[in-house]
Each structure stands twice: as structure tokens, then as C-alpha cells.
């Protein structure tokens, strides 16, 4: 387990710290910088991402792909935000208030 956490930490996905209440334990939490990168990538333009991924010069084909993927995403996304999106929304609300 600790090897997996170490890899996640080395990849910048999580941050670790010694538990001040019990120094034998290590607390693990998502890296806020990684969460921001995930949020930014999640809001990237579908059209631009498709054009880059498929190198499509045929705009009609790219539009069909974009529409299909958008419809799939709409059907697959939960009606409520997941834990990462909720955390980002909370952080944004706090940031907006300051």
C-alpha cells in the first residue's frame, strides 16, 4: 500500500503528511494543484480536443464526433457532482468570497 501511495505522491496526484494526532500514521489527500489541472482539462473545448486528438481537417466529421461525444457525456454524467467537483466548487466559492 505504501508503495502505491508513494507513486501517487511522486506523480503529484496526492500529498502526504504525518498525522499530528498519531505520528505513526500518514494522512493522504488529493493534491489541490492536480485537482485544478483536472478541472481545467475537464472544461476544455470538445471541438479543440477532438481536432488535436484526431488531426481532423474535415470539420463536418469533427462536428459529428463532437456532438456524439457530447451526447454520450450528457448521458453518462451523474446528475450530482462527484467528490472532486464538489471540492473544487467549494474552493471556488471560498476563493470568490475573499
C-alpha positions in Angstrom: 0.0 0.0 0.0 2.7 2.5 0.9 4.5 1.9 -2.4 1.3 2.8 -4.3 0.8 6.0 -2.2 4.5 6.9 -2.8 4.0 6.6 -6.5 0.9 8.7 -6.4 2.8 11.3 -4.4 5.8 11.2 -6.7 3.4 11.7 -9.7 2.0 14.8 -7.9 -1.5 13.3 -7.5 -1.6 13.3 -3.7 0.1 15.0 -0.8 1.1 13.2 2.4 1.8 14.4 5.9 2.3 12.9 9.3 -0.9 12.7 11.3 -0.3 15.2 14.2 -2.7 13.2 16.4 -0.9 9.9 15.8 2.6 10.3 14.4 2.6 6.6 13.3 0.0 7.4 10.7 0.3 9.2 7.4 -2.5 11.3 6.1 -3.1 11.3 2.4 -5.2 13.8 0.5 -5.6 14.8 -3.2 -3.1 17.4 -4.4 -5.0 20.7 -4.9 -2.9 21.6 -7.9 -3.7 18.3 -9.5 -7.4 18.9 -8.8 -7.2 22.3 -10.6 -5.4 20.7 -13.6 -8.2 18.0 -13.8 -10.9 20.7 -13.6 -9.2 22.8 -16.3 -8.9 19.8 -18.6 -12.5 18.9 -17.9 -13.6 22.2 -19.3 -11.5 22.1 -22.4 -13.4 22.6 -25.7 -14.5 19.3 -27.1 -14.0 20.6 -30.6 -10.4 21.6 -29.9 -9.6 18.4 -28.1 -11.0 16.3 -31.0 -9.2 18.3 -33.6 -6.0 17.8 -31.8 -6.6 14.1 -31.0 -7.7 13.1 -34.4 -6.0 15.7 -36.5 -9.2 16.2 -38.4 -9.2 18.7 -41.2 -12.7 17.6 -42.1 -14.8 20.0 -39.9 -18.0 18.2 -40.6 -16.6 14.9 -39.4 -15.1 16.6 -36.3 -18.5 18.2 -35.6 -20.2 14.8 -35.8 -17.7 13.4 -33.4 -18.1 16.3 -31.0 -21.8 16.0 -31.0 -21.7 12.3 -30.4 -19.2 12.6 -27.5 -21.2 15.5 -26.0 -24.4 13.4 -26.1 -22.5 10.4 -24.5 -21.1 12.7 -21.8 -24.6 14.1 -21.1 -26.0 10.6 -20.7 -23.1 9.3 -18.6 -22.5 12.2 -16.2 -24.2 11.9 -12.8 -27.0 14.3 -12.0 -25.0 15.4 -8.9 -21.3 16.4 -9.0 -18.8 13.9 -7.7 -16.5 14.5 -4.7 -13.7 16.1 -6.7 -16.0 18.6 -8.5 -17.8 19.3 -5.2 -14.4 20.1 -3.5 -13.4 22.3 -6.4 -16.8 24.1 -6.3 -16.4 24.7 -2.5 -12.8 26.0 -3.0 -14.0 28.3 -5.8 -16.8 29.7 -3.6 -14.4 30.4 -0.8 -12.0 32.0 -3.3 -14.7 34.2 -4.7 -15.7 35.4 -1.2 -12.1 36.6 -0.5 
